[in-house]
């Protein structure tokens, strides 16, 4: 996806959006690795949310993250604190 990734409209839209907000980054590292987000519950609860970037700048929906976090069950250790 290296050079083809920059041909996508969504990539340019996301780059313009962060540039307007003043973020320029440090330009160090690979630059072609897409990120992701996991919300993992304690013990045997497992993965509650899994999001992988489909293109550069793609973000997880905040409502989905909030829903996943609200589903985290408390354990005995966290109830004591």
C-alpha positions in Angstrom: 0.0 0.0 0.0 3.0 2.3 0.1 2.6 4.6 -2.9 -1.0 3.5 -3.6 -2.0 4.6 -0.1 -1.3 8.3 -0.9 -3.5 8.1 -4.0 -6.6 7.6 -1.8 -8.9 10.6 -1.2 -9.4 9.8 2.5 -5.6 9.9 3.1 -5.3 13.4 1.7 -8.4 14.6 3.6 -6.9 13.3 6.9 -3.5 14.8 6.1 -5.1 18.2 5.4 -7.2 18.0 8.6 -4.2 17.4 10.9 -2.1 20.0 9.1 -4.8 22.6 9.6 -4.9 21.7 13.3 -1.1 22.4 13.5 0.3 18.9 13.9 3.3 18.2 11.7 4.8 15.1 13.4 8.4 14.2 13.8 8.8 12.4 10.4 10.9 9.6 12.0 10.2 6.0 11.6 8.6 3.8 8.9 5.6 5.9 8.2 3.7 3.2 6.4 2.6 1.1 9.4 -1.1 1.4 10.1 -2.2 1.5 13.8 -5.0 0.1 15.8 -6.8 0.2 19.1 -7.8 -2.6 21.5 -10.0 -2.4 24.6 -9.3 -5.5 26.7 -11.2 -6.5 29.8 -9.6 -8.1 32.9 -9.1 -11.8 33.4 -11.3 -13.9 31.1 -13.4 -11.1 29.7 -11.2 -10.8 26.6 -11.2 -8.2 23.8 -14.1 -5.8 24.0 -13.2 -3.6 21.0 -10.8 -4.1 18.2 -10.1 -1.4 15.6 -7.5 -1.4 12.8 -6.8 1.6 10.6 -8.0 1.0 7.1 -6.1 4.0 5.8 -3.8 6.6 7.3 -5.6 8.8 9.8 -8.6 6.4 10.2 -9.8 6.6 13.9 -12.0 4.4 16.0 -15.5 5.8 16.7 -15.5 7.5 20.2 -19.0 6.1 20.9 -17.7 2.6 20.3 -14.8 3.1 22.6 -17.0 4.5 25.3 -19.4 1.6 25.0 -16.6 -0.9 25.2 -15.0 0.8 28.2 -18.4 0.8 30.0 -18.6 -3.0 29.5 -15.4 -3.6 31.4 -16.3 -5.7 34.5 -14.7 -4.9 37.8 -12.5 -7.5 39.5 -12.0 -8.1 43.2 -8.7 -6.1 43.0 -10.4 -3.0 41.5 -13.3 -3.1 43.9 -11.0 -2.7 46.9 -9.4 0.4 45.5 
